[in-house]
Amino acid sequence: MPTFPNPELYELYQRDLGDIWEAARVAGVKPGTIRVWETRGKIERVRLDDDRPLYHLPTIKAAAQVKPGRPKAA
């Protein structure tokens, strides 16, 4: 299960979906970073009938706000 799961399919809107280039733009990263996040289980693709790799852009934006690294000791 990804760290940032997508909403259920019935909750998705077409306007909130984008390809890897749009996802990278929303996150402020390169498309390769989106692929790394997917490989590491941080995010997941939206699976539709045509099997085009699409991403839920609000989920990508939320994932981008979490900075990498270890938390500071308390």
HUMOGI-V757229 format. One record per residue. N is the residue number from 1. RES is the residue in three letters. D_FIRST is the distance of its C-alpha to the first C-alpha in Angstrom with 2 decimals. Layout:
# HUMOGI-V757229
((N,RES,D_FIRST) (N,RES,D_FIRST))
This chain:
# HUMOGI-V757229
((1,MET,0.00) (2,PRO,3.80) (3,THR,6.66) (4,PHE,8.46) (5,PRO,7.20) (6,ASN,10.24) (7,PRO,12.66) (8,GLU,13.52) (9,LEU,15.84) (10,TYR,18.88) (11,GLU,18.35) (12,LEU,18.45) (13,TYR,21.76) (14,GLN,23.03) (15,ARG,24.34) (16,ASP,20.92) (17,LEU,19.78) (18,GLY,20.95) (19,ASP,21.04) (20,ILE,20.08) (21,TRP,23.46) (22,GLU,23.08) (23,ALA,19.64) (24,ALA,21.34) (25,ARG,24.28) (26,VAL,22.40) (27,ALA,20.59) (28,GLY,23.87) (29,VAL,22.64) (30,LYS,23.40) (31,PRO,21.52) (32,GLY,20.80) (33,THR,18.80) (34,ILE,16.54) (35,ARG,16.09) (36,VAL,15.44) (37,TRP,12.76) (38,GLU,11.00) (39,THR,11.78) (40,ARG,10.62) (41,GLY,7.09) (42,LYS,8.69) (43,ILE,8.91) (44,GLU,8.75) (45,ARG,11.93) (46,VAL,13.38) (47,ARG,14.52) (48,LEU,18.09) (49,ASP,20.98) (50,ASP,22.60) (51,ASP,19.61) (52,ARG,20.51) (53,PRO,17.77) (54,LEU,17.50) (55,TYR,15.58) (56,HIS,15.56) (57,LEU,18.05) (58,PRO,17.75) (59,THR,14.07) (60,ILE,15.31) (61,LYS,18.18) (62,ALA,16.27) (63,ALA,14.24) (64,ALA,17.70) (65,GLN,19.27) (66,VAL,17.46) (67,LYS,19.73) (68,PRO,18.87) (69,GLY,20.48) (70,ARG,20.84) (71,PRO,21.86) (72,LYS,25.57) (73,ALA,26.94) (74,ALA,28.24))
